[in-house]
Amino acid sequence: MANETPIQAPTLAAVPPPPPLTVTESDLRAVFEKEDPSPASPVPVVSVSVMESVSTATAEEEEQMPPPPPPQEPLELEPNSSGKGEKEEPPPPSPLKPAASESEPPAPAEATVAVSESKLQQPPASPTQEVVTESKSLATMMEKEEAGVSEPTVSNTTTTTSAQEEVAFVVEEKKIPQNLGSFKEESNIMVDLSDFERKAVEELKKFVQEALDTHLFTSETKSEENPEKEKKEERKEVSIWGIPLLKDDRSDVILLKFLRARDFKVKDAFVMIKNTIQWRKEFGIDELLDEDLGDDMEKVVFMHGQDREGHPVCYNVYGEFQNKDLYQKAFSDEEKRMKFLRWRILFLEKSIRKLDFSPGGVSTLFQVSDLKNSPGPGKRELRLATKQALQLLQDNYPEFVTKQVFINVPWWYLAFYTMISPFMTQRTKSKFVFAGPAKSAETLFKYIPPEQVPIQYGGLSVDYCDCNPEFSDADPATEMTVKPGTKQTVEITIYETCVLVWEIRVVGWEVSYGAEFMPNAKDSYTVIIQKPTKMTPKDEPVVSQSFKVGELGKILLTVDNPTTKKKKLLYRFKVKPFCD
């Protein structure tokens, strides 16, 4: 060790103290290994730290700006015509000053003001710029939201009419994302339920058992021509989504879905179960599972990854219907609309059967609806198909969505939602989350890890058909925010020779990115892996790089954000063995 510290052993009463001992680091390690038979903790190969500094563009602007004016001294009057040069007394405070200013600390007697460096970077604002006027239209508010511009602060001298204040309040209500949803998925474990809920489950079980005993779920399809065949069919189990009713505790989860959809009104829940079983027979669900309806719509609806709580994520991409051929194939007439509906139900049935209906399992889906380039409400055929599908899903697939996130929301959809929201239950609305184009990726990351989000939505997960040998959805990514006008440097310190592989992404780019290796040895030179390059939205969304580290040092990944918007930075790396 560089500084060896003498350690004195404890003194015993009957034995004279031994002489001082000098213990080295290797001696201590040997002692600990003897006392603790467990293997020693491996020494980390790398460590990571993050540094934040001022953006290069901002620093250059500061150098070109004129120096700030010196602090004002107490104002001294020029000698007047009578030759007097007395100091002007400061005017008394105005009696019209807002009461809020009384709580502020009094100004110092002298005119010397301490200004922070960030304030010195900007020229003093003109007093005439205090009163701000702006358009209060919904479209303008959404444009400002996407640009990341905060609401201007209006001075106390600004006067607004009551009508303007009312408009401002309405617009504030319509900002997107409107909220992040307050719905919290309930437990399906019986001991976690309230006494009222457990009682409702037991009561519903009695109704279902009686219906099974009296063949109520199958009585409407009895055949008088072939009673032997019907008698054989009656002995079959009644199942929903592959779960036999009242056979095990998975059935309790099914019953709870119907109860929650009907606010634990037992009779209403039983009627819903009965109608669902009847609809499934009429729609031919069992036969549908064996059909092949093609893969024309696989880009419209697909499953990809999991959210932070393990729910499978289903993406609905309405912009695909901008393709006229696909639109006509799906909605041009009643027959094609029915085929599309059957395809959508088949996709849902297969997805549901992969869920875990045990009381502690994941039995719901996380839905993402992408409204980018979505056909507007003027498309009559799409409206009819959507209305029909929503009615079927609402009546026959209760409580299968834990969260419904709408991304790339256009202004017209928000206005449409405002009109229909009074007709929705609070439970349904609490599952909804809305995000405009500028906030879509950030909103998804609140619920889904970036490594699980598809690359087209701001994440790092590639399509399953693509090849990515270095990283998979199981490799976690680090997420951080690059503030406007700042530079973030990810410093990866390396303690042994290796090959470092990394992925880095800034959602939307519009930043500069550079990478370099800085050796620890004083006589070594810094290696430029990638010189600082301005990245645009048209560049590759994810940069994948590697570097063979032959000497100890650190790799610096630098992102320079000269814009006025905050940026979302994602990165992850792996350490691979060094090979000559």
Secondary structure, 3 states (H helix, E strand, C coil): CCCCCEECCCCCCCCCCCCCEECCHHHHHHHHHHHCCCCCCCCCCEEEEEEEEECHHHHHHHHHCCCCCCCCCCCECCCCCCCCCCECCCCCCCCCCCHHHHHCCCCCCCCCCCCCHHHHCCCCCCHHHCCCCCCCCHHHHHHHHHHCCCCCCCCCCCCCCHHHHHHHHHHHHCCCCCCCCCCCCCCCCHHHCCHHHHHHHHHHHHHHHHHHHCCCCCHHHCCCCCHHHHHHHHCCCCEECCEECCCCCHHHHHHHHHHHHCCCCHHHHHHHHHHHHHHHHHHCHHHHCCCCCCCCCCCCEEEEEECCCCCEEEEEEHHHHHCHHHHHHHHCCHHHHHHHHHHHHHHHHHHHCCCCCCCCCCCCEEEEEECCCCCCCCCHHHHHHHHHHHHHHHHHCCCCEEEEEEECCCHHHHHHHHHHHHHCCHHHHCCEEECCHHHHHHHHHHHCCHHHCEHHHCCCECCCCCCCCCCCCCCCCEEEEECCCEEEEEEEEECCCEEEEEEEEECCCCEEEEEEEEECCCCCCCEEEEEEEEECCCCCCCEEEEEEECCCEEEEEEEEECCCCCEEEEEEEEEECCCC
